[in-house]
Amino acid sequence: MNTAITYVERNLHNKISQADIAESCDMSSSQFSRVFKQVHGTTFQEYVLRRRMSQAIRLLQNPSASITDVCYTVGFNDQSHFTRIFRRYTGASPSTYRKNLKTAHASLLPLASSL
């Protein structure tokens, strides 16, 4: 399973095929799926999506990174699909999430200057 996790971490920006990873782990796709869920408590595809969303959240903290760039960097080929998945995980669109980060950061500035 470490091979699969390492592959995901290094290839979030690429298409990730469960069948290919299962083969690299010398397992059938269904066997890999069962073992992965037993070990990690989630499906392989769900794990990949969570990692992509985690990376997207980190990248959105950089105001110079466009949402389109973030979308492609984390492995999505369609911005509307990225937005739907992002909203499912965070409750907000990427642009709203970023705007809320700016608002939260701005509200902390007076507090930080008083320290």
N, C-alpha and C positions, 0 to 999 in steps of 0.2 A: 504494500500500500504506500510505502514511502516513495516509491518510484512514481506512482500516480500523483501524489501531492507535489512532489518536486516538479514534475512535468507541468502541472497546472500553474504553479507559481511562475515558472519561466515562460509560459506560453499563453498568458491571459489574453494577449492581444491577437492571438490566432484562433482559428476554428479548432475546437477541442473535441475529438471524437472518442466517445467511450469505447467503441469497438477497437480502435487503434491502441488505446491505453491498456485495455484488457489483454490484447494480444502481446503487448510488451511485457505484461505481467504473467504471461503464459497461462491465461485463463480464458474461458469463453466469456462473452459479454454478460450473459445472465449470471454466471458464477461470480464474475467481478462485481456486478451490481449487488448481489447478496452479501458478499464479503465486505464491500465498501460500506454498505448500510450498517452492518453489524459493528464494524470498527468505528465508524464516524457518526453513527446515529442519524444520518441523512443520506439521501440519494446522491449519486455522483453529480448529476446535473444540477441539483439544488446547491451542492457544495460549490460548483463552478460559478453559479450565479451569485452566491453570497460573496465569494472572493472578488468577483468583478464589481459588485456594488460597493464593497469595502474600498477597493482601489479607486472607484469613481468618486466616492465621498472624499477621499484623501486628495485626489487631483482637483476637485472643485474648490478646494480651499485656496488654490492659486488663482487669483483673479485674472491673470493674463492667459490662462488656458481656456480656450473656447469650449463650449459644451460639445460641439461637434468633434473637436479633437479628443476630448475625454471619452466620448462615445466610441470612437475608433480605437483609441488606446486600450480600452478595456475589452475589446473583442466584439463589439457590435458593428454590424454593417448598415444598420437602419436606425436613424435617430429617433423616429417615432416609437419603434420597438424598445429602444434604450429608455426613452422617457416613460413608457408604460411600466417597464420592469422596475425602474428607479422609483417611480411613484408607489408601486406595490410594496417595495422594501422600506421606503422612508416616509411615505405618506405625503410627499410633495414632489413636484416636478424638479428637475435639476436646476432650472433658473430660479424657482421659488426657494429651493434649498440654499442656493448660493446667496440670494438676497437676504434670507433669514440669518445666514452666517455673518454677513456684513452688519446687519442690525444688531445682532448679539455682540459682535466685536465692538461696535461703536458704543454700545451701552456699558461696556466694561472699561472703556478708555478713561472716563473720569475716576473710576475706582482705582485703576492702575496708577494714575498720576498722584493719588493721595497716599500711596504706599511709601 
